């Protein structure tokens, strides 16, 4: 098992990455398990006052929805693969993405 400590930005980003993936039935079963673990619940969204405005999201950054997530080996492997393939990261993401990959791999 791999344990990830995720803040709101990481959870939102990972939910977007995982939710956009396509694949076989076996793939989507793994992806749906990951999504269930990282996605913010409606109660968490309300607690941080998450607002989606088109492709942009905002939330009250004084509120926290940080979460520790346990991933099975197949989930960790798949998430690392999808993170490495994602081409929408910016240089500002390098620190948390590299930290996340060091835990996953």
FENFENJO-V150237 format. One record per backbone hydrogen bond with DSSP energy under -1.0 kcal/mol. NH is the residue of the N-H (numbers start at 0). CO is the residue of the C=O. Records with the same first field share a line. If there is no record, write none. Layout:
NH = CO  CO
This chain:
1 = 70
3 = 68
5 = 66
10 = 6
11 = 7
12 = 8
13 = 9
14 = 10
15 = 11
16 = 12
17 = 13
18 = 14
19 = 15
20 = 17
27 = 23
28 = 24
29 = 25
30 = 26
31 = 27
32 = 28
33 = 29
34 = 30
35 = 31
36 = 32
37 = 33
38 = 34
44 = 40
45 = 41
46 = 42
47 = 43
49 = 44
50 = 57
52 = 55
55 = 52
57 = 50
59 = 47
62 = 59
66 = 5
68 = 3
70 = 1
75 = 71
76 = 72
77 = 73
78 = 74
79 = 75
80 = 76
81 = 77
82 = 78
83 = 79
84 = 80
85 = 81
92 = 89
93 = 90
96 = 92
97 = 93
98 = 94
99 = 95
100 = 96
101 = 97
102 = 98
103 = 99
104 = 100
